[in-house]
Amino acid sequence: MRPRSLVFTLFGDYFRYCGDGEAPLRGLSDVLQLFEVEPATTRVVMSRLRAEGWFETRRDGRLTTYVLSPKAWQLLDEGRERIFRHVSGEWDGQWTLIATRASDRSARDEVRKQLTWLGFGQLQPAIWVAPGDRMAAARDLMETNGVSSDVFLSRSGDLDHDRSIAARGWDLDALDALYGRFVAQHDSPVDGGTHDDALVARVRLTDDYRRFPFTDPDLPADLLPAGWNAPRAHEVFVRRHDELRPGATSAIERLTGMTVRGAHRAFLDGGAVGFTRER
């Protein structure tokens, strides 16, 4: 796990709920040492993140505290919404199709990343598709990035053809294998561990799981292959995230002297993942 990724995971799960979204550099360094990140490296990473506008700093004597910037709050809010929300519902058979026209390469590259984040798959170099009505989001994205395109709704009228579209638009076999590895790695609780062990395990759990929103479009169940591993992975994540929470939170509070208040908790409802806030 890279130090930069660790910082955002720690702030997303813990430090955003401390004070004004803050962590003392000394305490943060102590936490990161659990992941074999040296204090000197932590100082360099935090200095760079501050220079990039993700954090502001506050000085109390010799104590430096890093505080989330508005830019970082937005990133964490968007990330939490995507990571902790996996839909599971009926599909009406509609597809949103995007046919892009000529544009500069830099705009295309940026649009490609954002379309993937919105759940679109690429059928051909200039053709993108997603299940359901996503026309408003697609048109807004194209207009914002200045990419000429045609956006419309379509139906194939044939479920086998729909499944073929899904198989061509996304590498479902590779994604299913990733979910299977996630289950194998994290569905094995370690008994008798310390609070520090719980923190390390929970951070690694979240860091591994948060990659799925970038690759999983949450396709309707009708379009997925038999034995799809995602529901099992979602169940493992929600259960382990909750089981490890008390010990992990205790470790954070002991190492930093901060109090974690109102942190989010994941839940599973009929195959859909969501989150709520502690009171």
N, C-alpha and C positions, 0 to 999 in steps of 0.2 A: 504494500500500500504506500503510495506516495505521500509525503508530508502535506502537500497542498490539499489533496483529497481528504486526508485525515482531518485537517482543520475544518473544512466545510461540513464533514459528517458530524464532528463534535459540536460545532455551533448549531447545526440543524437539529440535532437530537437533544442537546443539553444547554449550551450556553445562551441560546436565544431566549431561554426561560430563566436566565440569571440576571437580575438587575435590569439594565436597559439593553440587554443583549450583549453581554460583556464577559471577558475573562482576563484575569491578571496574567501577565506574561510569565511570571515565575510559576504559577499554578499550571498554566497551559504547557509549559516546558516539562513539568513533572508528569503530566498526563501523557504527553507524547513520548517520554522515555519508556513507557510501558510498551511502545511499539518500536523501540530501538532507534528513536530519533533523538540525536544529541541536542542539548540546549543551544549550542551555537547554530545548528541547522534551523532550529525553531525560530531563532531571532532573525535569521536571514529570510526565511519564508514569510514571516509576519511583516517584515519590513517591505518586502516586495508586494505583498497583498495590499498593504496600506498605500503604496505608491500607485497601485492599479485602481485605487478607489473603493476597495471592498471593506476597508476598516478605517476608523478614526482612532486616535489615541488620547488617553487622559493620563496626566502625571499627578501622582500624590507623593511628593517627596522623591524618593528613589524608585518608587513602584510605578511601573507602566502597565496600564490596562488597555486592552484592545476592545473597541466597541463597534458593533456592526453599523455600516453606513446604510443610507436609504437604498442604495444600489444592491447591497448584500441582502437586506431584508426582502426586497422584491425577488431576488434569486431564490432565497430559501423558501419563501411563500409559494412560488411557482413549483419549486422542486418537491416540497412536501405534498402539494396538491396532486402532482403527477405520480410520485412514488407511492403514496398511500391511498390512491384511488384506482382500482381496477374494476371496470364495468362488467356486468354479466346480465344480459337481457335479450329480449326478442329482436330479431332483425326482419325488416320489411322487404328485403330483397333488392333494395336500391344501392347503387354505387354512385359515388361522386367521382367524376373523371376530369382530369386536367390535361389539356393538350397545350404544351408550351411552344412558343414561336421563338425566333432568333433573338438572342440577347447576349450581353457580354458575359464572359466566362465567370468573372468574380460574382456577378449577380446570380448566375445559375448555381454556383457552388453554395452560396449562402442559402438560396431557396431550397436546395436539396437537403441541407441539414434541417431546416425548419419544417419541411414537408414530412420528413421522417419523424420528427418530434410530434407532429400533428397526427401521425398514424397512417400516412400515405405510403404505398409501395410503388415501386417503379416497374411498369410492365415493359416499356421500351424507353429508349433514351429521352424521348419527349412526352411520354405518356405516364401519368401518375393516377393511382386509383385508391379509394378508401371506401369501406362499407358505410352505408348510411348517408344522410344529408349533411355534408360538411362544406356546402357551397359558400356560405358567408365567410368562414374562416379562410378558405382557399382563395377567394377573390380578394379579401383584405391583404393576405400575404403577398399575392402577385402584384397588387397595386402598390403596396408599401415598398417593394423591392424593384419596381419598374420593369417587371417581366411581362411581356405580352402573352396572353393565353386565352384559351376557351375553356370555360368551366361549366359543366352540365351534369344532370342526373341521368342514369341509365339503368336498365335491367336486362339481364340475359334471358330471364324466363326459364332457366334450367339450372337446377342445383348442382349437377355434375359439372356444368360449365363454370358456375361460380366457384366451385372448389378448385378447378383448374386455374382460374384467375388468381385465387389466393396463393396457390402453390408457385405460380410464376412471379407474383409480386413480392413475395417474402420467402426467405430461406427457412421454412418451417421446420425442416429436419434439424438444422443447426440450432435453431432456437429451442426446440424441444430437448435436444441434448444438453444445452446450457441449463435449462430448468432441472433436468435430471441430475446433473452434477451438483447443482445448488442443494437439492434435497439430500443427496448422499453426503455432502459435506456438513450440512447444518442440522440434520435431523438425528443428532447423536449427542444429547446433553451430557456434560461431564459433571459427575456428582462430586461434592466435597471441595469445589473450587473456592477461591477467595473472591472478594468483591472486585479486586483488580482483574482477576480472570474473567469475571462476568462482564466487565467493561470491555475488555479486549474482544471477547466473543461477540458481544452485541454490536460493537463498532464494525467488526468484520462482517457480521450478518447484514447490517444495513448497507455497508459499502458494496457488498456483492449484489444485493437485491436492487439497489437503486440504478443499476445498469440496465435492467430490463425495460424500463419505460422508453429508453432510446432505441430498443430493438423490437419490442412487442407491441403491435398495433391494437391489441385487445380485439381480435377478430371474433365475430359471432361464433357460437359453438357449432353451428351447422357447417362452418367452413373449415373446422379444425380436424386433423387426423385422429383416428382412434388411439386411445391411450395417452392423450395429451398430458404432459407433466405439469403444466402451469398451475392447475387447481391445487395439486399437492404442494407445489412450491409456495403458493400463497398461504396455504394452511400452516406450513412449517414456519414461514416468516412471521406470521401473526402470533403464533403460539410461542416461539422462542423469543421474539421481541418483548413479549409480556413477561415471560418467565425470568429473563435476565435483567429486567428493568430495576427491581429493588437493589440488587447488588451493584449494578453499574452506576446507578444514581448515587449510592453511598460512596463509591470510589471517587466520583467526580467531586462531591461535596467535601470529602476528606482531603483530597489533593489540592483543591483550589480555595477552600474556605468560603465558597459560594453556596447559595441555596437554590435548588432547582424547583421552580414553582409553576404549576399549570402545564406540564409537559404533555405532548400528544400521546395517545395510545391507539394502536391499530386494532381493528376488529374485522371479523369476517361475517358477512351476511348473505346467505344464499349464493356463495361463490364470488361475491363482490367484496373487494377490500375497501375499507374506509378508515377514517380516523376521528377521534374525539379528543377533547381537552379535559385534563383532570381539573377538578374543582378544589 
